[in-house]
Amino acid sequence: MTEEIIVQLQEQVQNLEKRILVLEGVALSQKQEAIKENRQSKNLSVREFIVEKQPKDDVQRTLTIGHYLERYQNIPSFNIKDIEVGFRAAKLKSPININDKINMNIRKGFIMEASEGKDGKRAWTLTDSGEKEVNKGFVK
């Protein structure tokens, strides 16, 4: 009888250990998510965002700045002046023809014209695929 009790206790201990491992995994995942959210809640400069995403050319940098404006500056749509300011804030040389860089992103399906202009000028917003392109980063 005592041998049966010992076997039952061992099984119970093993089951409890498995449950603890699962709970530890959940707790670790929640902790990592909280750390990630905390990082995202801090002010991130456009320069830091560009460095993080590593765009390779002005077309990708324009897309990245547009995404930064929408996500971190809460700007629903942006115009050429907003992009110029973004390049300046990132301490990068602004392309000669930003409109051309926006049009290249439009052809790729990453940017679309906003329903309303901004400050009397045409405005754009990122498409879902444009957001995904920036979120994955440009590292190859």
C-alpha positions in Angstrom: 0.0 0.0 0.0 2.8 2.5 0.8 4.4 1.8 -2.5 1.2 2.7 -4.3 1.0 5.9 -2.3 4.6 6.8 -3.2 3.9 6.2 -7.0 0.7 8.4 -6.7 2.6 11.1 -5.0 5.4 11.0 -7.6 2.8 11.3 -10.4 1.2 14.2 -8.6 4.6 15.9 -8.2 5.3 15.4 -11.9 2.0 16.9 -12.9 2.5 19.9 -10.7 6.0 20.4 -12.1 4.5 20.4 -15.7 1.9 23.0 -14.6 4.5 25.2 -13.0 6.6 25.1 -16.2 3.6 26.2 -18.2 2.8 29.0 -15.8 6.4 30.1 -15.8 6.3 30.3 -19.6 3.1 32.4 -19.5 4.6 34.7 -16.8 7.8 35.1 -18.8 5.9 35.9 -22.0 3.8 38.5 -20.2 6.9 40.1 -18.7 8.5 40.4 -22.1 5.3 41.9 -23.6 5.2 44.4 -20.7 8.9 45.4 -21.4 8.1 45.8 -25.1 5.1 48.0 -24.3 7.1 50.1 -21.9 9.8 50.6 -24.6 7.1 51.7 -27.1 5.5 54.1 -24.6 8.8 56.1 -24.3 9.5 58.9 -26.8 11.3 57.5 -29.7 13.0 60.0 -32.0 12.6 59.7 -35.8 16.4 59.2 -36.0 16.2 56.2 -33.6 13.3 54.8 -35.5 15.2 55.1 -38.8 18.3 53.5 -37.3 16.2 50.6 -35.9 14.5 49.9 -39.3 17.6 50.4 -41.4 16.2 51.7 -44.7 18.6 51.4 -47.5 17.6 54.4 -49.8 15.5 57.6 -49.8 12.4 55.7 -51.0 12.6 53.4 -47.9 13.5 56.3 -45.7 10.5 58.3 -46.9 8.2 55.3 -46.1 9.8 54.9 -42.7 9.4 58.6 -41.8 5.7 58.4 -43.0 5.2 55.4 -40.7 6.9 57.2 -37.8 4.7 60.3 -38.3 1.5 58.1 -38.2 2.5 55.9 -35.3 4.6 58.1 -33.0 3.4 61.6 -33.9 -0.3 60.5 -34.3 -0.5 62.3 -37.6 -3.3 60.6 -39.6 -1.9 61.8 -43.0 1.3 63.5 -44.0 2.4 65.9 -46.8 5.8 66.7 -48.4 6.5 69.3 -45.7 6.0 66.7 -42.9 8.5 64.4 -44.7 11.0 67.2 -45.1 10.7 68.0 -41.4 11.2 64.3 -40.6 14.4 64.1 -42.7 15.7 67.3 -41.0 14.8 66.0 -37.5 16.7 62.8 -38.3 19.7 64.9 -39.4 19.5 63.3 -42.9 19.8 65.1 -46.2 16.4 65.5 -47.7 15.9 64.1 -51.2 15.7 66.7 -54.0 12.3 65.3 -55.1 10.4 63.9 -52.2 7.2 63.7 -54.4 9.1 61.2 -56.6 10.0 59.1 -53.6 6.3 59.1 -52.5 5.2 58.1 -56.0 7.6 55.2 -56.0 6.1 54.0 -52.7 2.6 54.4 -54.2 3.6 52.2 -57.2 4.8 49.6 -54.7 1.4 49.8 -52.9 3.0 51.1 -49.7 1.5 54.6 -49.7 -1.9 55.9 -50.9 -3.4 59.4 -51.2 -5.4 60.5 -48.1 -9.0 61.2 -48.5 -8.4 64.9 -47.5 -5.5 67.2 -48.1 -3.5 68.7 -45.4 -2.6 72.4 -45.1 -4.0 73.0 -48.6 -1.6 70.4 -50.1 -1.9 66.7 -51.1 -1.5 64.3 -48.3 -0.8 60.6 -48.1 -1.1 57.7 -45.6 0.5 54.3 -45.4 -1.3 51.3 -46.6 -1.4 48.1 -44.5 1.3 46.6 -46.7 3.4 49.7 -46.2 3.1 49.4 -42.4 4.1 45.7 -42.7 7.1 46.6 -44.9 8.4 49.1 -42.3 7.6 46.9 -39.3 9.6 44.0 -40.7 12.6 46.3 -41.2 14.7 46.5 -44.3 17.6 44.3 -43.2 18.4 41.7 -45.8 
